[in-house]
């Protein structure tokens, strides 16, 4: 997996800032209460400093932190070993740090059905915890997110293009526009890192070409993309995968290896706007939230997205650079920069680079 090399291995690196991020995660996002069982799952690719500081924050909040670490999987949404499934099924709060995450698995669905409040922070390292949690004003990011939700909700048609050749459109059809990163207030709630909205337009109206030239994961051989992955989309299904380099071949072979037609279905369209992520890193949870990015998910589709849910052998996500978004023909974003006056005004108040006078 190719990522931006930025890991400082010293245990004291950004230690104070990481503690602030862990406290925010435990107290303000997951809303952990005294006496609750907080299960933290990690694998051998996880940053143990993040795991430890999160467990300490949970313990300081009066909860019972339980840390589980196991071998790294090279894929996503696979069923975990039985002891892992049993542990998360008994959790009040479940924080997932594995690179090979098990969100979308049967174990995941059972944990939520039992009432676990869950967050996916796959591959999070110290720098990511600091940049996307500790140093982010959640109220401001939420304000921006709701403004984007309102604009998309009012639209009938969305069209996304990019300099690399993306040109895909769809009818929204009244489908819900989901703001991610809200606090975990309800049992069985699945939350994500702030700075993203996700939705899935009417499947039969999703047509065109999607070109990924940012990040993609899984398969494990990818991460930061070195060459484009071009996908032809017909009625919400990828019918062809091509590209000028090896990344497209790796992606196509991985998709085909599952022998599952649901892997080729677009599961969600997502917009990223976390100000703590100005550029791609190769860590998919960050890359989905690069400020101004567009990302698509393929494979398993959760019921929370809206419309028909389905299961697939796995789930993968991929992003593009410099997208342009038009809603009913009106520009929301051009070449990775928001241009709608409502959004520009919020970005200026947030002090986002390129939006201030």
C-alpha positions in Angstrom: 0.0 0.0 0.0 1.5 3.3 -1.1 1.1 6.1 1.4 2.7 9.5 2.1 5.6 8.8 4.4 5.1 11.0 7.5 5.3 8.6 10.5 7.6 9.9 13.2 8.2 6.8 15.3 9.1 8.5 18.6 6.4 7.7 21.2 6.4 11.4 22.4 5.7 12.8 18.9 2.6 15.0 19.0 1.7 13.3 22.3 -0.1 16.2 23.8 -2.1 16.9 20.7 -2.9 13.2 20.2 -4.3 13.1 23.8 -6.5 16.0 22.9 -7.7 14.2 19.8 -8.4 11.0 21.7 -10.4 12.9 24.3 -12.5 14.6 21.6 -13.1 11.2 20.0 -14.2 9.6 23.3 -16.1 12.4 24.9 -17.5 14.5 22.1 -17.9 12.1 19.2 -18.6 8.7 20.7 -20.2 10.2 23.8 -18.7 7.5 26.0 -20.4 7.2 29.5 -18.9 5.9 32.7 -19.3 2.1 33.0 -19.6 1.5 29.2 -17.5 -1.2 27.5 -15.4 0.4 24.8 -13.9 -2.2 22.4 -10.9 -0.9 20.4 -9.9 -3.2 17.5 -6.5 -2.9 15.8 -4.3 -4.9 13.6 -0.5 -5.3 13.2 -0.6 -2.3 10.7 -2.3 0.0 13.2 -0.4 2.9 15.0 -0.2 1.5 18.5 0.3 5.1 19.9 -3.2 5.9 18.7 -4.7 2.8 20.2 -3.0 3.4 23.5 -4.0 7.1 23.8 -7.6 6.2 22.9 -7.8 3.5 25.5 -6.4 5.9 28.1 -9.0 8.5 27.2 -11.8 5.9 27.5 -10.5 4.9 30.9 -10.3 8.5 32.1 -13.9 8.9 31.1 -14.9 6.1 33.5 -15.4 3.5 30.8 -13.9 0.0 30.5 -11.5 -0.1 27.5 -10.8 -3.4 25.9 -8.1 -3.5 23.2 -7.9 -6.3 20.7 -5.0 -6.6 18.2 -4.7 -9.2 15.5 -3.1 -10.0 12.2 -3.7 -7.5 9.3 -6.0 -8.6 6.5 -5.2 -7.5 2.9 -8.9 -6.8 2.2 -11.9 -5.2 3.7 -15.4 -6.3 5.0 -14.1 -9.9 5.5 -15.4 -11.8 8.5 -13.0 -11.5 11.5 -11.9 -14.4 13.8 -14.8 -15.5 16.1 -13.3 -14.0 19.3 -13.3 -10.6 17.5 -16.9 -10.9 16.4 -17.9 -11.9 20.0 -16.1 -8.9 21.5 -17.6 -6.3 19.2 -21.1 -7.9 19.6 -20.8 -7.1 23.4 -19.5 -3.6 23.0 -21.3 -0.4 24.0 -18.8 1.5 21.8 -16.6 0.1 19.1 -13.7 2.0 17.6 -12.2 0.3 14.6 -8.5 1.2 13.8 -7.6 -1.8 11.6 -6.2 -1.3 8.2 -8.2 -4.4 7.1 -11.5 -3.1 8.5 -14.5 -5.3 9.1 -17.2 -2.7 8.5 -19.9 -4.2 6.2 -19.3 -7.7 7.5 -21.8 -9.9 9.3 -19.9 -9.3 12.5 -20.3 -5.5 12.0 -24.0 -5.9 11.4 -24.5 -8.0 14.5 -22.6 -5.5 16.7 -24.8 -2.7 15.5 -28.0 -4.8 15.9 -26.9 -5.4 19.6 -26.6 -1.6 20.1 -22.9 -0.8 19.6 -22.1 2.8 18.7 -19.4 2.4 16.0 -16.8 4.5 14.2 -14.5 3.4 11.4 -11.1 5.1 11.6 -9.2 2.6 9.5 -5.4 3.2 9.2 -5.5 6.2 11.6 -2.0 7.3 12.7 -0.9 10.0 15.2 -0.7 12.7 12.5 -4.2 11.8 11.2 -5.7 11.9 14.7 -4.2 15.3 15.3 -5.0 16.8 11.9 -8.5 15.5 11.5 -9.8 15.5 15.0 -7.7 17.5 17.5 -7.2 20.5 15.3 -10.6 20.6 13.6 -13.5 22.8 14.7 -16.3 20.2 14.5 -19.0 22.9 14.7 -17.7 24.7 11.7 -17.2 21.5 9.7 -20.8 20.5 10.5 -22.1 23.9 9.4 -20.4 23.4 6.1 -21.7 19.9 5.8 -25.3 20.9 6.4 -25.0 23.7 3.8 -23.8 21.1 1.2 -26.6 18.7 2.2 -29.2 21.4 1.7 -28.0 22.3 -1.8 -27.8 18.7 -3.0 -31.2 17.9 -1.5 -32.8 20.7 -3.6 -31.3 19.4 -6.8 -32.8 16.9 -9.2 -29.7 16.0 -11.1 -26.0 15.9 -10.2 -23.1 15.8 -12.7 -19.5 15.4 -11.8 -16.5 16.0 -14.2 -12.8 16.2 -13.8 -9.7 17.1 -15.9 -8.8 13.4 -16.0 -12.0 12.5 -17.9 -14.7 11.9 -15.3 -18.1 12.7 -16.7 -20.9 11.0 -14.8 -24.4 12.1 -14.0 -27.5 10.8 -12.1 -30.9 11.7 -10.7 -30.9 12.2 -7.0 -34.6 11.2 -6.8 -35.2 12.3 -3.3 -32.6 9.9 -1.8 -31.2 11.0 1.6 -28.0 13.1 1.7 -26.1 11.8 4.7 -23.8 14.0 6.7 -21.1 11.9 8.3 -19.2 12.8 11.5 -22.1 13.6 13.7 -21.9 12.5 17.4 -22.9 8.9 18.2 -26.1 9.6 20.0 -28.1 6.4 19.4 -27.5 2.7 20.0 -26.5 0.9 16.9 -25.3 4.1 15.2 -22.5 3.9 12.7 -20.5 7.2 12.5 -17.5 8.2 10.5 -14.8 10.9 10.7 -16.1 14.4 10.1 -15.9 16.2 6.7 -17.9 14.0 4.4 -21.4 13.6 3.0 -22.5 10.4 1.3 -25.5 9.5 -0.8 -26.5 7.2 -3.7 -28.6 8.6 -6.5 -31.1 6.4 -8.3 -29.1 3.5 -9.5 -30.6 3.2 -13.0 -29.8 6.9 -13.7 -26.1 6.7 -12.8 -24.3 6.7 -16.2 -21.0 8.0 -17.7 -17.3 7.6 -16.9 -15.6 7.8 -13.6 -11.8 8.3 -13.6 -9.9 7.7 -10.3 -6.6 9.5 -10.1 -6.3 10.2 -6.4 -6.4 7.3 -4.0 -8.0 3.8 -3.9 -8.1 1.0 -1.3 -8.5 -1.9 -1.2 -6.8 -3.8 -2.9 -3.8 -3.6 -0.7 -1.4 -3.0 -3.6 -2.9 0.4 -4.1 -3.3 3.5 -1.9 -1.9 6.6 -3.6 -2.5 6.0 -7.3 0.3 6.3 -9.8 -1.9 6.0 -12.9 -5.6 6.5 -13.7 -8.3 3.9 -13.2 -11.1 4.6 -15.8 -14.5 3.0 -15.1 -17.4 3.0 -17.5 -20.7 3.2 -15.5 -24.0 2.0 -16.9 -27.2 2.1 -14.8 -25.1 2.3 -11.6 -22.9 -0.7 -12.5 -19.2 -0.6 -13.6 -19.1 -2.4 -17.0 -15.4 -1.8 -17.9 -12.2 -0.9 -16.1 -9.3 0.4 -18.1 -6.3 2.6 -17.7 -2.8 3.5 -19.0 -0.8 2.0 -16.2 -0.7 -0.9 -13.8 -3.1 0.5 -11.2 -6.1 -0.1 -13.4 -5.0 -3.7 -14.0 -4.5 -4.3 -10.3 -7.9 -2.9 -9.5 -9.7 -4.8 -12.3 -8.0 -8.1 -11.3 -8.9 -7.5 -7.6 -12.5 -6.8 -8.5 -12.8 -9.8 -10.7 -11.2 -12.1 -8.1 -14.3 -11.9 -5.9 -16.5 -13.4 -8.7 -19.4 -11.2 -7.3 -21.4 -9.0 -9.6 -22.4 -6.7 -6.7 -18.7 -5.6 -6.4 -19.3 -3.6 -9.6 -22.2 -1.6 -8.2 -21.7 2.0 -7.1 -22.6 1.9 -3.4 -22.2 5.6 -2.7 -21.1 9.0 -4.0 -19.3 11.1 -1.4 -18.0 14.7 -1.1 -15.0 15.4 1.2 -14.4 18.7 3.1 -12.3 18.1 6.2 -10.0 21.1 6.5 -7.4 18.9 8.2 -6.8 17.0 5.0 -5.5 19.3 2.3 -3.9 16.6 0.2 -3.9 12.8 -0.5 -2.1 10.5 1.9 -2.9 7.0 0.7 -5.0 6.4 3.8 -8.5 5.9 2.5 -10.4 7.5 5.4 -8.3 10.6 5.0 -8.4 10.6 1.2 -12.2 10.4 1.3 -12.1 13.7 3.1 -9.6 15.7 1.2 -11.0 19.2 1.1 -13.0 19.5 -2.1 -12.6 15.9 -3.3 -15.2 13.5 -4.7 -15.0 9.8 -3.9 -17.1 6.7 -4.9 -17.7 3.5 -3.0 -18.2 0.1 -4.7 -19.3 -3.2 -3.4 -21.4 -3.6 -0.3 -24.0 -0.8 0.3 -25.2 -0.1 3.8 -28.9 0.5 4.5 -28.1 3.9 6.0 -27.2 5.3 2.5 -30.8 5.1 1.3 -32.5 3.1 -1.4 -31.9 -0.6 -1.8 -29.0 -2.0 0.3 -27.0 -5.0 -0.9 -24.2 -7.2 0.2 -21.0 -7.9 -1.8 -17.8 -9.8 -1.1 -16.0 -6.6 -0.1 -16.1 -2.8 -0.3 -13.7 -0.5 -1.9 -13.4 3.3 -2.2 -11.5 5.5 -4.7 -11.2 9.3 -5.2 -10.5 11.8 -8.0 -8.5 15.0 -8.2 -9.9 18.5 -9.1 -13.6 17.5 -9.5 -16.3 19.8 -10.8 -19.8 19.4 -9.5 -23.0 20.8 -11.1 -26.4 20.6 -9.6 -29.2 21.1 -12.1 -26.6 22.7 -14.3 -25.4 25.2 -11.7 -21.8 25.0 -10.4 -21.2 23.9 -6.8 -17.5 23.3 -7.3 -15.1 23.9 -10.2 -11.7 22.0 -10.4 -11.7 21.2 -6.7 -12.7 24.6 -5.4 -16.2 25.4 -4.2 -17.8 28.3 -6.1 -21.4 28.5 -4.8 -21.7 31.7 -2.8 -23.2 30.0 0.3 -20.3 27.6 0.5 -17.6 30.2 -0.3 -18.9 32.4 2.6 -18.6 29.5 5.1 -15.2 28.5 3.8 -14.0 32.1 4.2 -15.3 32.2 7.8 -13.4 29.0 8.5 -10.2 30.5 7.2 -9.8 27.8 4.5 -6.8 28.6 2.2 -7.9 30.1 -1.1 -11.3 31.3 0.2 -10.2 34.3 2.4 -9.8 37.8 1.1 
